[in-house]
Structure formats: C-alpha cells, structure tokens
Amino acid sequence: MALTSLFTPLIGCRTGTGGAGLDAVPDAPGMPTGTAHEIPAGATPFPNTSKPLDLQHLPDALPLPYLSDDQILRRVAGIRPYRRGSYRLECEQINGRWVAHNYGHGGSGYTLSWGSAELCADQLEAAVGPGRGRPVAVLGGGVVGLSTARVLPERGWDVTVYAQHFATETASNWAGAQFAPSGVAFSSRAEMQDMLRRSAVRFEQLADRHVGVSRQINFTTPRGGGALHQLPRDLLPYRTLDRLPFPGVTQPGRAHSTFLIEPPIYLPWLLGNVKQAGVKTVNRTFGHRDELARLPDSAVVNCLGLGAGTLFNDAAMQPIRGQLVHLRPQNLPYMMSHGGYLFPRRDVLVLGGSYERGETEPIADAATCHRILLRHRRFFGTGV
C-alpha cells in the first residue's frame, strides 16, 4: 500500500526533550536513579548514525546489544490505560452537552493516536456539525489528547486542552513505542484497521524528519511480536526468515517494517505543533463531571485515559503496569520482539515486556526488571 499524504505537519516546530519524566525507583542494586528522560553522565545520546535496514537485503549478522550490568541506567514503570471489551470511541450527551469519548487504548496509544483522533473528529462532526470556529474542550494532555487537539483545528474547531500534565509529564512519556496494536481490546476489526491505516499515513509523513519518528525493522520470533501480526497485511511490509540475523541465534522469525517512536523527542514536538496550530493549553483537573458544565466550550472531547474511569464512572477501565529497564544508548539499527522487546531510542536502550493487571502505582519492581534483563541475555547469549 502506498501511503499518500493527508496531513501537512508543522515540521518547523522543533523542541528539546525537557520536562519531567517518570521518577525511577532508587532501590535496585546496580541501577542508578534519575528520571525517564534524563541523560546521566557518560550516556550522551547517539546521533542515530546507523543506516536504516533494507527489508529485502538484510545482512547475515547484525550487532548484538551490550547487556552487562555496567550498561544499566535505571528501571522505570508506567501504567497502560486498558479498557475491557474495547477502547471507547463514541459520542453521548451529558447534561445537554455533547461529549466525545476517545480513550482506553491500552498499550497502543501512540499507534492509534492519529487514527482515533480522526475518527473522534468524524463522530463529533456527525453529532454537532462542522466546527466553524466553535470552541471545544479536549481533556487530557497525553499522546491521544494532543493528537486529537491537533486534528480538531483541521476541522474548524477552536481548541483548548485541559490537563493536569502535558506531554513528557504524562504516562505517555515512559513508553517504548513502536507502531503496532499492542495490549488493546477492540470489538470492531474494521474500525481498528481504519484507525491503523489513518495513523500510518500520519506517521509516514513524520518519519525521519527529526521529530522522533523513524522507519525501523522489528525482528520477531514465532512467539514474539504478536501485535505486529495484527497489522493489515497490505499496510506495512514484512518478510519471513529461515533464521534471524544474529550471531548464535538459530530461530526462524519475521522482519517487520514499522515505525519507532521516541517519546522524549516526539511528545515535545507534538505539544509544540499543537500550540503552533493555535490550540490553547490550561493546567486544570476535574473532580466531578458536573464541573464540565461550567466550561465555555460547546462540546467536550474526553481523552483522559485511566482518568476517564473515575470522572465518567467507567468500570471497564483497568490499569496494566509495565516495567522497563533502561540501558545506555546503543547504535543498533533494529528493534527486537521475542517474548520481551528491545527498542533503541537515542537517549536509552529500552528493554521491556511485562503486563501486571490491576496495578495502579507506577512503581518499578526489581525482580520483574531482572527477569526482563535475563530474558534478553538468554535470547542474545550476551551480558553477565
């Protein structure tokens, strides 16, 4: 499928990676502390000098990651906003005002962000008509809220985003993000595929433009990378391999062409892009949904993630905690999914692959993080 341009991004708005990230937990031996975006001494980010891999001409052997203890920077945890049954994407009237819901994307917030934003805007327009300069409130400053806030001005809305935190201060910042529908429930495969296609168009526009989005190959084992297998077959190409191209690894697998999204770069760019589009941002929380009636906006878009469970009494919302190990940045030209996952961000090498249902606190667990590290060491045969 050729991805055609439906979006003209404001590429000129480039910002740094400042802002508060997730606090690391200081009690893990050998794992220095810091925040999720902070670059410790001696861990200068790589300029991403590795050339993108050609899916049709892959090398026989790729460099292995360094996984020894001296590469460990920290461990972090974050909470995925999972919703049982399906994400919520619909409109309803509350106290005479239209509210469009767009939340519950689980581990697919980045992947579905643009597509769900466009569908949400479609639904809002179907309910109340075109924007025509009318004010609309977006609740939530994470990747879904900001993407929705960026799409709505394209439809003629005057947008204000209300959030306690924005961009790198939200749970969206902790993620090791790739384009794949991971950890999300859905009831309509057709709608899910529509969102994926819409999002892919936008990410293709942004790829390799210094905003934290790049084309990458993700190598998967037969039991790994299941989310990539959910992508429409004609959307992003893949190859079946008799042997994965790593020294000492004899397993077969697949090579998927997808997008790596780096939150510490992408989120500040997205927030700047939103503001450049004329969107206003307000630091505010809501204790009860009746407070929404006092907003001056003609409609409300709810992108609160886990917060929607409390504010809108949605018992289907379920937190799922994920643990990550951050290693010193390494210039690796690939991602890897093998029961865990490896993503080479510029600031850190991310190792992950845990799902803890019902855990509400973003507290890193030493034992779980150690298991994540061991799983990668066993697969690659490196690092002790």
HUDA-V836700 format. One line per field, one symbol per residue. ss: DSSP state (2 for helix, 1 for strand, 0 for the rest). A space follows every 10 residues. Layout:
ss->???
This chain:
ss->0000000000 0000000000 0010000000 0000100000 0000000000 0000000000 0100000022 2111111111 1110000111 1111001111 1110110022 2222222222 2222222200 0000111110 0022222222 2222200111 1110002220 2222001100 0000000022 2222222222 2222220000 0011111111 1000022222 0000000111 1000010000 0011111111 1022222222 2222220001 1110000022 2222000011 1100002222 2000001111 1111111100 0000111000 1111000111 1100011000 0000022222 2222222222 0000
